[in-house]
Amino acid sequence: MMKVALLHFGFPEYTTGLANSLVNHVDLTLIHPAKLSPICKQLADPRIHIKSFTKPERSRYPGNFFSMIEMMQIVRDLDPDVLHVQETFDYWYDLTLLFNRMPPLVTTIHDIAPHPGDRGNTPGVEYTKRIAFYRSQQLIVHAQVLKDTLSQQFRIPAQRISAIPHGELGSLYGQMANTSDVVREPYTVIFFGRIWPYKGLKYLVEAIPLVAKHIPEIKLIVAGKGENLEQYFPDGYDRNRYEIINDYIPNEAVAGLFGRSTIAILPYIESSQSGVAAIAYGTGTLIIASDVGGVGEMIKNEEDGLLVPPSDPRALADAIVRLLRDRQLQEKLRSAAIDRCKTDLNWSKIADRTMQVYHKAIDTSIKR
């Protein structure tokens, strides 16, 4: 049986979703910083081996050097046929690739470049992460547009890049939910996730009063950490219309927030892919999103969601009004979304395609 090490520094829900299906095909070991062990052990199939290493919280701390030594020792002891790494924004790992002999390497790239205005990224990592682009035998991205970008801008041969969809996450968050007694609120919409300028929250805030002229019951949940939200509500806000949770959302509360909401709104002005859409699909929450980047590719307009032009509050408001008023359209989109969770967004299907990438990586490594 093929031996695979799956290394990640974050994305625990995504990684365990993939791991739980991969373990049906391979002898799988999950490797990560120790702080991720509790959630991974909660979600992971018991057949998956789990290894952890110490990792300082701050990237500038010199202890990261010893952390990478510990990590590489785990990899060497395992001696896997394939090392699959979930993209990291850690330049210590990127530099580690330069000074170590690696097994056949597969890297999943979630974001090729930093998002505009995202202050959470480590300075300089947009340059060091390119090391992984060129050291990996195979790369995985979540949209054809990202594959084209890697191929055209970074001159990586197309045969080394596979576009595999982002798997649904709603079922995983459902496992972690602290309650199952959730009622869908017919006029509630949600904006969820990190709040930075590229997420386009300002356009949604501008759209809500336009929606309220037609649907006075409209309510917006804003749940996530990032920017100071006072800039969006300089004169305060109506607490009957807005529910603001400007903080980190515990995993146990995520499914409940989506379960309450009829629509998840993704008003992004730039995007690679979206874990938020992946949660919405798996929780039966409808989606309205900007037609940008990988999100515009992930959501099939008028089939399992609605797409609108970015930076356009009027178009966004019109779509919200249309969908909240049309129960037949809601059922159509929700049914199609559930079907996709059984097809291309299903982790078993994604694991099958990932296995094909592993074989390519091994073949490429042998030829070298």
Summary of the structure (lengths in Angstrom):
residues: 368
radius of gyration: 20.9
end to end distance: 22.9
largest distance: 64.6
contacts: 1240
relative contact order: 0.13
helix: 45%
strand: 18%
